[in-house]
Amino acid sequence: MNGVFAKLKGRRSAPIFKLLSGCSLFAIEPLNTDSCVEYNPDHNLDEDAWFKVEEFSRKPFCLDFLKGGFDSKDYNELERSLFEKILFVFSVQEGDFYFQKITSSMFLRKKSLVFEFGEVVKIEEGKDKIVINSLPDAVYFKKLDMLVFRDFARISGIFEGIDVLYKEATNEEVESLLREPFISLGAGFGAQSVSKPNRKRIALAMDTLASMSSQDRKGLVNYIGDYCSEKLNLDIPSGKFTISNDEELKMLLYGIEQRFYTTPFSKQRRLANSVQNVD
């Protein structure tokens, strides 16, 4: 049965309440889940694309009520006094769950002018209202056991612990990468100088390097040197790139992820802002 529910802040016992029965919040076009992209923090989504997390119920950050059968009769109606404590709302629609994070800016209590019966304008005194967006922040497709979303920041407050997907290199991992034999550090540049976005890229690059043979690594240095000859200083005899700032490190990390390519017909040399495996 369709319905709208809310989870409250700061309640460990019975935090889920019923708002409406027999209603739905979101009317969106059916999503083609086959075209959703496996979540990668360094991927920029196309306008109509969504990230996905498969086998979601097996993840430690999956909400308990998504793992089993969901029955609206198990939840009490929300009292008006608890309205301001809503953390997020979710709409159960044909067995799937549509989520929206609620922030303070979404609570409205202002006096407003409204049309009534088409042409009559009336003043409506301030009432407790929550703004509902046209698109949900996340959708959990129960039968597919798949969560889809567009903005990671929006869902991190809904699914506690999901930040593990936003992998960021530790100080030890950053220092380990900077000790790679093909890197030489410029004066004053070290792990403390590495930005948060590059720490995220380092986490991905470390996985890539770990899967490479020594022969592939030698080829990688030549590949990066070819595409970044104007942006990175490569000492050819030693096979070392001198990295003196965070921007140079970013270009090196893009090279490790093999994001540079040449178009086959126009022969333009390009950098892929995002990548997605197609095989």
Contacts in CASP RR format, 6 or more apart in sequence:
PFRMAT RR
TARGET T0000
AUTHOR 0000-0000-0000
METHOD contacts of the structure
MODEL  1
MNGVFAKLKGRRSAPIFKLLSGCSLFAIEPLNTDSCVEYNPDHNLDEDAW
FKVEEFSRKPFCLDFLKGGFDSKDYNELERSLFEKILFVFSVQEGDFYFQ
KITSSMFLRKKSLVFEFGEVVKIEEGKDKIVINSLPDAVYFKKLDMLVFR
DFARISGIFEGIDVLYKEATNEEVESLLREPFISLGAGFGAQSVSKPNRK
RIALAMDTLASMSSQDRKGLVNYIGDYCSEKLNLDIPSGKFTISNDEELK
MLLYGIEQRFYTTPFSKQRRLANSVQNVD
1 21 0 8 1.000
1 22 0 8 1.000
1 72 0 8 1.000
1 92 0 8 1.000
2 21 0 8 1.000
2 22 0 8 1.000
2 23 0 8 1.000
2 24 0 8 1.000
2 91 0 8 1.000
2 92 0 8 1.000
2 93 0 8 1.000
2 94 0 8 1.000
3 18 0 8 1.000
3 19 0 8 1.000
3 20 0 8 1.000
3 21 0 8 1.000
3 22 0 8 1.000
3 23 0 8 1.000
3 24 0 8 1.000
3 72 0 8 1.000
3 91 0 8 1.000
3 92 0 8 1.000
3 93 0 8 1.000
4 18 0 8 1.000
4 19 0 8 1.000
4 20 0 8 1.000
4 23 0 8 1.000
4 24 0 8 1.000
4 25 0 8 1.000
4 89 0 8 1.000
4 90 0 8 1.000
4 91 0 8 1.000
4 92 0 8 1.000
5 16 0 8 1.000
5 17 0 8 1.000
5 18 0 8 1.000
5 19 0 8 1.000
5 72 0 8 1.000
5 75 0 8 1.000
5 89 0 8 1.000
5 90 0 8 1.000
5 91 0 8 1.000
5 92 0 8 1.000
6 16 0 8 1.000
6 17 0 8 1.000
6 19 0 8 1.000
6 78 0 8 1.000
6 86 0 8 1.000
6 87 0 8 1.000
6 88 0 8 1.000
6 89 0 8 1.000
6 90 0 8 1.000
6 102 0 8 1.000
7 15 0 8 1.000
7 16 0 8 1.000
7 17 0 8 1.000
7 86 0 8 1.000
7 87 0 8 1.000
7 88 0 8 1.000
7 89 0 8 1.000
7 90 0 8 1.000
8 15 0 8 1.000
8 17 0 8 1.000
8 82 0 8 1.000
8 85 0 8 1.000
8 86 0 8 1.000
8 87 0 8 1.000
9 85 0 8 1.000
9 86 0 8 1.000
9 87 0 8 1.000
10 85 0 8 1.000
10 87 0 8 1.000
11 85 0 8 1.000
14 76 0 8 1.000
16 65 0 8 1.000
16 75 0 8 1.000
17 75 0 8 1.000
17 76 0 8 1.000
17 77 0 8 1.000
17 78 0 8 1.000
17 82 0 8 1.000
18 72 0 8 1.000
18 75 0 8 1.000
18 76 0 8 1.000
18 77 0 8 1.000
18 78 0 8 1.000
19 77 0 8 1.000
19 78 0 8 1.000
19 89 0 8 1.000
21 72 0 8 1.000
23 91 0 8 1.000
24 91 0 8 1.000
24 93 0 8 1.000
24 98 0 8 1.000
25 89 0 8 1.000
25 91 0 8 1.000
25 93 0 8 1.000
25 98 0 8 1.000
25 100 0 8 1.000
25 132 0 8 1.000
25 136 0 8 1.000
26 91 0 8 1.000
26 93 0 8 1.000
26 98 0 8 1.000
26 132 0 8 1.000
26 134 0 8 1.000
26 135 0 8 1.000
26 136 0 8 1.000
28 134 0 8 1.000
28 135 0 8 1.000
28 136 0 8 1.000
31 50 0 8 1.000
31 139 0 8 1.000
31 148 0 8 1.000
33 52 0 8 1.000
33 141 0 8 1.000
33 144 0 8 1.000
33 146 0 8 1.000
33 148 0 8 1.000
35 49 0 8 1.000
36 49 0 8 1.000
36 50 0 8 1.000
36 51 0 8 1.000
36 52 0 8 1.000
36 146 0 8 1.000
36 148 0 8 1.000
37 43 0 8 1.000
37 45 0 8 1.000
37 49 0 8 1.000
37 50 0 8 1.000
37 51 0 8 1.000
37 52 0 8 1.000
37 276 0 8 1.000
38 51 0 8 1.000
38 52 0 8 1.000
38 53 0 8 1.000
38 54 0 8 1.000
39 51 0 8 1.000
39 52 0 8 1.000
39 53 0 8 1.000
39 152 0 8 1.000
39 165 0 8 1.000
40 51 0 8 1.000
40 204 0 8 1.000
41 152 0 8 1.000
41 165 0 8 1.000
41 166 0 8 1.000
41 167 0 8 1.000
41 200 0 8 1.000
42 200 0 8 1.000
42 201 0 8 1.000
42 204 0 8 1.000
42 274 0 8 1.000
43 51 0 8 1.000
43 274 0 8 1.000
43 275 0 8 1.000
43 276 0 8 1.000
44 273 0 8 1.000
44 274 0 8 1.000
45 51 0 8 1.000
45 150 0 8 1.000
45 274 0 8 1.000
49 150 0 8 1.000
50 148 0 8 1.000
50 149 0 8 1.000
50 150 0 8 1.000
51 148 0 8 1.000
51 149 0 8 1.000
51 150 0 8 1.000
51 152 0 8 1.000
52 146 0 8 1.000
52 147 0 8 1.000
52 148 0 8 1.000
53 59 0 8 1.000
53 146 0 8 1.000
53 147 0 8 1.000
53 148 0 8 1.000
53 165 0 8 1.000
54 144 0 8 1.000
54 145 0 8 1.000
54 146 0 8 1.000
55 145 0 8 1.000
55 146 0 8 1.000
56 62 0 8 1.000
56 66 0 8 1.000
56 140 0 8 1.000
56 145 0 8 1.000
56 146 0 8 1.000
56 147 0 8 1.000
57 66 0 8 1.000
57 67 0 8 1.000
57 68 0 8 1.000
57 145 0 8 1.000
58 145 0 8 1.000
59 162 0 8 1.000
60 161 0 8 1.000
60 164 0 8 1.000
61 159 0 8 1.000
61 160 0 8 1.000
61 161 0 8 1.000
61 162 0 8 1.000
61 164 0 8 1.000
62 159 0 8 1.000
63 158 0 8 1.000
63 159 0 8 1.000
66 97 0 8 1.000
66 140 0 8 1.000
66 142 0 8 1.000
70 92 0 8 1.000
70 95 0 8 1.000
70 97 0 8 1.000
72 92 0 8 1.000
78 86 0 8 1.000
80 128 0 8 1.000
83 128 0 8 1.000
84 107 0 8 1.000
86 102 0 8 1.000
86 130 0 8 1.000
87 101 0 8 1.000
87 102 0 8 1.000
87 157 0 8 1.000
87 158 0 8 1.000
88 99 0 8 1.000
88 100 0 8 1.000
88 101 0 8 1.000
88 102 0 8 1.000
88 137 0 8 1.000
88 157 0 8 1.000
88 158 0 8 1.000
89 99 0 8 1.000
89 100 0 8 1.000
89 102 0 8 1.000
89 130 0 8 1.000
89 132 0 8 1.000
90 97 0 8 1.000
90 98 0 8 1.000
90 99 0 8 1.000
90 100 0 8 1.000
91 97 0 8 1.000
91 98 0 8 1.000
91 136 0 8 1.000
92 98 0 8 1.000
95 142 0 8 1.000
96 139 0 8 1.000
96 140 0 8 1.000
96 141 0 8 1.000
96 142 0 8 1.000
97 139 0 8 1.000
97 140 0 8 1.000
97 142 0 8 1.000
98 136 0 8 1.000
98 138 0 8 1.000
98 139 0 8 1.000
99 136 0 8 1.000
99 137 0 8 1.000
99 138 0 8 1.000
99 139 0 8 1.000
99 140 0 8 1.000
99 155 0 8 1.000
99 158 0 8 1.000
100 132 0 8 1.000
100 133 0 8 1.000
100 136 0 8 1.000
100 137 0 8 1.000
101 137 0 8 1.000
101 154 0 8 1.000
101 155 0 8 1.000
101 157 0 8 1.000
101 158 0 8 1.000
102 130 0 8 1.000
106 130 0 8 1.000
106 131 0 8 1.000
107 128 0 8 1.000
107 129 0 8 1.000
107 130 0 8 1.000
108 126 0 8 1.000
108 129 0 8 1.000
108 130 0 8 1.000
108 131 0 8 1.000
109 126 0 8 1.000
109 127 0 8 1.000
109 128 0 8 1.000
109 129 0 8 1.000
110 126 0 8 1.000
111 123 0 8 1.000
111 124 0 8 1.000
111 125 0 8 1.000
111 126 0 8 1.000
112 123 0 8 1.000
112 124 0 8 1.000
112 126 0 8 1.000
113 121 0 8 1.000
113 122 0 8 1.000
113 123 0 8 1.000
113 124 0 8 1.000
114 121 0 8 1.000
114 122 0 8 1.000
114 124 0 8 1.000
115 121 0 8 1.000
116 122 0 8 1.000
135 150 0 8 1.000
137 149 0 8 1.000
137 150 0 8 1.000
137 151 0 8 1.000
137 154 0 8 1.000
137 155 0 8 1.000
137 158 0 8 1.000
138 147 0 8 1.000
138 148 0 8 1.000
138 149 0 8 1.000
138 154 0 8 1.000
138 155 0 8 1.000
138 158 0 8 1.000
138 159 0 8 1.000
139 147 0 8 1.000
139 148 0 8 1.000
139 149 0 8 1.000
140 146 0 8 1.000
140 147 0 8 1.000
141 147 0 8 1.000
141 148 0 8 1.000
147 159 0 8 1.000
149 155 0 8 1.000
152 162 0 8 1.000
152 165 0 8 1.000
152 166 0 8 1.000
155 162 0 8 1.000
156 162 0 8 1.000
156 163 0 8 1.000
156 166 0 8 1.000
166 200 0 8 1.000
167 200 0 8 1.000
167 203 0 8 1.000
167 204 0 8 1.000
168 196 0 8 1.000
168 199 0 8 1.000
168 200 0 8 1.000
168 203 0 8 1.000
169 177 0 8 1.000
169 199 0 8 1.000
169 200 0 8 1.000
169 202 0 8 1.000
169 203 0 8 1.000
169 206 0 8 1.000
171 191 0 8 1.000
173 202 0 8 1.000
173 203 0 8 1.000
173 206 0 8 1.000
174 191 0 8 1.000
174 194 0 8 1.000
174 199 0 8 1.000
174 202 0 8 1.000
175 191 0 8 1.000
176 206 0 8 1.000
177 183 0 8 1.000
177 202 0 8 1.000
177 205 0 8 1.000
177 206 0 8 1.000
177 209 0 8 1.000
178 185 0 8 1.000
178 190 0 8 1.000
178 191 0 8 1.000
178 243 0 8 1.000
180 209 0 8 1.000
181 240 0 8 1.000
182 217 0 8 1.000
182 220 0 8 1.000
182 221 0 8 1.000
182 239 0 8 1.000
182 240 0 8 1.000
182 241 0 8 1.000
183 240 0 8 1.000
183 241 0 8 1.000
183 243 0 8 1.000
183 252 0 8 1.000
184 235 0 8 1.000
184 238 0 8 1.000
184 240 0 8 1.000
184 241 0 8 1.000
184 242 0 8 1.000
184 243 0 8 1.000
185 242 0 8 1.000
185 243 0 8 1.000
185 244 0 8 1.000
186 242 0 8 1.000
186 243 0 8 1.000
186 244 0 8 1.000
187 244 0 8 1.000
188 244 0 8 1.000
189 243 0 8 1.000
189 244 0 8 1.000
189 245 0 8 1.000
193 245 0 8 1.000
193 246 0 8 1.000
194 202 0 8 1.000
194 246 0 8 1.000
194 249 0 8 1.000
195 246 0 8 1.000
197 250 0 8 1.000
198 246 0 8 1.000
198 249 0 8 1.000
198 250 0 8 1.000
198 253 0 8 1.000
201 250 0 8 1.000
201 253 0 8 1.000
201 254 0 8 1.000
201 257 0 8 1.000
202 253 0 8 1.000
204 253 0 8 1.000
204 257 0 8 1.000
205 253 0 8 1.000
205 256 0 8 1.000
205 257 0 8 1.000
208 256 0 8 1.000
208 257 0 8 1.000
209 217 0 8 1.000
209 256 0 8 1.000
212 220 0 8 1.000
220 255 0 8 1.000
220 256 0 8 1.000
220 258 0 8 1.000
221 234 0 8 1.000
221 239 0 8 1.000
221 241 0 8 1.000
223 255 0 8 1.000
223 258 0 8 1.000
223 260 0 8 1.000
224 232 0 8 1.000
224 234 0 8 1.000
224 241 0 8 1.000
224 252 0 8 1.000
224 255 0 8 1.000
224 256 0 8 1.000
224 260 0 8 1.000
225 232 0 8 1.000
225 234 0 8 1.000
225 241 0 8 1.000
227 255 0 8 1.000
227 260 0 8 1.000
227 269 0 8 1.000
228 234 0 8 1.000
228 251 0 8 1.000
228 252 0 8 1.000
228 255 0 8 1.000
228 260 0 8 1.000
231 248 0 8 1.000
231 251 0 8 1.000
232 241 0 8 1.000
232 242 0 8 1.000
232 243 0 8 1.000
232 248 0 8 1.000
232 251 0 8 1.000
232 252 0 8 1.000
233 241 0 8 1.000
233 242 0 8 1.000
234 240 0 8 1.000
234 241 0 8 1.000
234 242 0 8 1.000
235 241 0 8 1.000
235 242 0 8 1.000
241 248 0 8 1.000
241 252 0 8 1.000
242 248 0 8 1.000
243 249 0 8 1.000
243 252 0 8 1.000
254 260 0 8 1.000
254 271 0 8 1.000
257 275 0 8 1.000
259 271 0 8 1.000
259 272 0 8 1.000
259 275 0 8 1.000
260 269 0 8 1.000
260 270 0 8 1.000
260 271 0 8 1.000
260 272 0 8 1.000
261 269 0 8 1.000
261 270 0 8 1.000
261 272 0 8 1.000
262 268 0 8 1.000
262 269 0 8 1.000
262 270 0 8 1.000
263 270 0 8 1.000
END
